[in-house]
Amino acid sequence: MGTYAALESVGGQPVELYDFLLGATHYRYTSSDAAVTVPLSATHQYPDALAGTYLPAVLTRANIQATAEDTDGTLTVTLDRDSAVAQLFFFDRFLDGPLTLSVYRYHRAGTPSPDWPPLVTIFQGQVASYDTNADSVSLACTPIQQLVQRTIPTVLAQPLCNHVLFDAGCTLDIASFELAGTVAALSLDGLTVTCVAAATKADGWWTYGYVIGPAGHRVGIVNHVGQALTLLRHFPEGTIAGGDAITLVPGCDRLRDTCLNKFANLVNFLGFHAMPKEDPFKNPIV
């Protein structure tokens, strides 16, 4: 019949499919060395959201531990840093909602049947944390069963604003703050970009912001003085050079004065700047 169980027993062609979902956007990858297309069928028992093309990617995952507890089994997936999902996790980016992950084991052979396409779900969860290095991003994903049992604070009592610049709570329109420029020079190590347009703003204006390169890559800015922008890391090799058009996006340290003086957005500031530095419950005032 070409069912999953039959193909498992006779030696099919299994591959793994990774479906990251952010809002309505799917980022689909496969462990296969070629693209895998899951067809849409009116007869199969799986949701239509599975249908689509899964692209080959440089990725690895840790073992999924089978335990008696549904809340165990955090899965770590590591992707190449230039993949679209990895790009979402640069320090200067923010996610507009949770990023979920579904992992499937799929047999590329088989014929239409009630159990077609032949696959099983081996993990469903949500990205809970991430770790970056020069070449990759590792995502720690929490099983969906654990998420429904967790109480997550939405607002922290802290001096810093709980919003991220340009997110839904901040409300500012990023297009109103972007600035087009041109690369006048690029240092040999690729960590300093000279841009004449950067000097139209006071020193520090672009610090904690980022540069959007001609290929769409975003790299954080750790310091801005005059025309010089010091980058958190270099752009991928061959994606930027002198004379290229770039876009500059300012940064925010999430302090009250910055919200007021730099962005005139104090009405949406969600921090507690006047809270005492000492915890009165631990160090009572006598």
N, C-alpha and C positions, 0 to 999 in steps of 0.2 A: 504493500500500500504506500510505501514511501513515508511512513510516519516517523516521528522522532525516535521512538523506542526501537523500531525496526532498524533504522539506520545506525543507531548506536550499537546494536548487536552484530551487525554485519560489516561494520567499518565504513562509515560514510565519509563526508568531507567537512568535519566540524570547524567552525571559526567562531571567534567571539565578536560580538557587536556591542559598541559603547554608544549610548544615546544620552548626551548631555542636553538638558532642556532649561533654558532661561526665558521666562515669559512664554512667548509663542515661537521662539527661535530654537531649532534643533541643531546641535553640533554632533554629527554622526561619524564615528570612526570604526575601523575594523582591524583585527589582528592579522587579517589576510594580506598577502602581498599585492592583491588586486581589489578594485572596488567591488562591493557586494550590494546588489539591489534586492531588497525584500519587496515582492510584488503586493499590490493591493488586491484583495480577493473578497468577494461577497460571501464566501462559504467558510472561511477559517474562523476559529474561535478567539483570535487575538484582536486587540484594538487596532483601528486603522492607523493610529499614530506610529506604529512600528514600520509601516511602509515607507520606503525611501532608499536612498543610496548612501552607503557607509563607505567612507574613503579610507584607504590605507594610511596609517600614521605610525610614527615612532613613539610607541607607548608600551609600558609594562605595568603589571599590577602585582600586588602581594597576594598570597594565598587567602582564600576566604575560609575562615575557620567554621567548621560545622560543630555547633554546641547545642546543648539542651535549652539554652536561654535565647529567646528571640531577640533580646536587646544586645547580644554580643555580636562581634563580627565586623568591626570597622574595617573598611577596605581602603587601601592606599593605591592610587593610580598616578603614575608618573608619565608626563607628556613632554615632548620637545618644546622648548621655550617659544619657538616661533609659530606654534599651532594656534588656531583661533581661540581655543578655550584657555590656553596658557596666557594669551594676551589679555584676557579679562582680569588677571590677577596681579598686574603690576601695581606697585604701591600707590600709584597716582590714579588708579582706576577705581570705580565703584560699581557694584552690581545692583541693578534695579530690580531686586527680588532674589529669591533663593535659586541656586543652581542645583538641579537634581540630576541623578545619574541612574540609568538602567543598563544592566549588563545582561546580554543574552548569549546563549550557546546555540549556534545555528548551523544546520546542515544544508549545504548548497544543492544537494541532490534531492530527489523526491518528486512525487506527483501529487496533484491536488486531491485533498481528502479533508475530512473534518479536522484533522490534526496537521493542517498545512497552512502556512509554511512550517517546516519541522524545526521548532526551537523550544527552549525552555528559558525562563528567567532565572538567573543565578544570583542577581543582586539588584536591589532597589534602595536608593537612599538619597542623601543630600550632602553636598560638600560643606564640611564643618570648619575646616582650616586648610591652610596651604603653606608651602615652603618653597622658596625660589633659590636657584643658583645660576651660574653662568650659562648652563646649557639646558636646563629643564625646570619644570614646576611639578611638585608633588602635591596631590590633593588627597586629604584624608576625608573619607566619605562615611557618614553615619547611617546605619540602616534605618529604614522608614519606621520600623517598629519602635526604635529607641526614641525617635523624634516626638512621637505622640505622647510619650511619658515624661517629657522634659519641660520644665518651666524656664522660659528664656526672658530675661529682662529686656524691655524695649527702650528704656531711657535710663541712663546712668547719672547719678548725682556726681558731677565732675565739673571743673572749670571750663573744660573744652566743650565746644558745641557738639551735640549728638548727631547733627547732620553732617553730611559730606558735601563739599562744594558742588553745586549744580545738580544735586539729587532732588527728589520730589519735595522733601521738607525744606530745603534751602530755597527752592523756587526760582533761583536766578537762571537766566537763559545763557547757556555757554556761548552761543553764537554772538552775543553782545560783547563778549570779552575776548574772543579770539583775535589774533593779529597775524596777518600774512607777512612773511619775510623771505629773505634769501640767504643762503649760506655763503658768507663772505670768505670764510676759511674754516678748516677742520684740522684740529691738532693731530699729530702723528699717532697718538694713542687712541684717538677717536672720542675722547672724553670732554673735549672743549669745542663748542661751536661758536664761531664769531658771526653775529648777525647784527647789521646796522639797525634794523627795526627794534631790536631789544632795547637799545639806548633811548628810545622815545619814552620809556617809563623809568621811574626812579629805581636805583639799585635795590635789589631784593624783591621787586614786583613779581618776577617770574619764578622765584625760589618756591619750591614745593609744587610747581606746576609741571608742565611737560611740553615736549616738542613733538609734533606730528610730522614724520618724514614723508618724502614723496611716495613711498610705497605703503603708507598707512600705519607704519610702526610708531608706537608711542614710547618715548623714553623720558623718564623723570629728570627734573632739574633740581640739583642740590644747592646751587649757588648762582646768583646773577649779579654781575658788576659791569655796568656800561654795556658794551656790545658782547661781552663774554658770558656764555652760558656753560656752566660746569654740569655735566651729565652724570646720572647715577651709574650708567653703563653705556657702552658704545652701541651704535646701531648695528644690526646684522650686516655682515660684510657685503659690500657692493650695493647697498641700498641708499647711500647718501654720499654726496660729493659737493665740492665748491660750485656755486651757481645754482644749486637745486632750490626749488621753492619749498618752504616749510611753513608750518602754522604754530604759533606760540599760544599756549593756554596758561593763564596765571594760576598761582597756588594760594592756598589758605592754611594758616597754622591753627585755625579754628578757635582763636581767641576773640573775646568780645570786642576789643579795640580794633582788631583787623576787620571784623564784620561791620563795625560802624564806619571806620575811616576809609577803608579800602573799597568796600562793596556797598556801603549805605544800605545794609540789609538787616539792621538790628532787630526789626520787628519779627524776623524769623530765626533769631539766635536762640538756640536751645541748649544753653549751658548755665552753670551756676557759678559765675565769676566771683561772687562775694562770699562763697562758702569758706569757713575757716580752714587754715592749713593743718591744724591739729584737730584730731578727732576728740570732741568733748566727752564722749563716752569712755575713751581710753585715758585721756588726760583732762579730767574735769577742772574747770576754773574755780579756784577757791578764794 
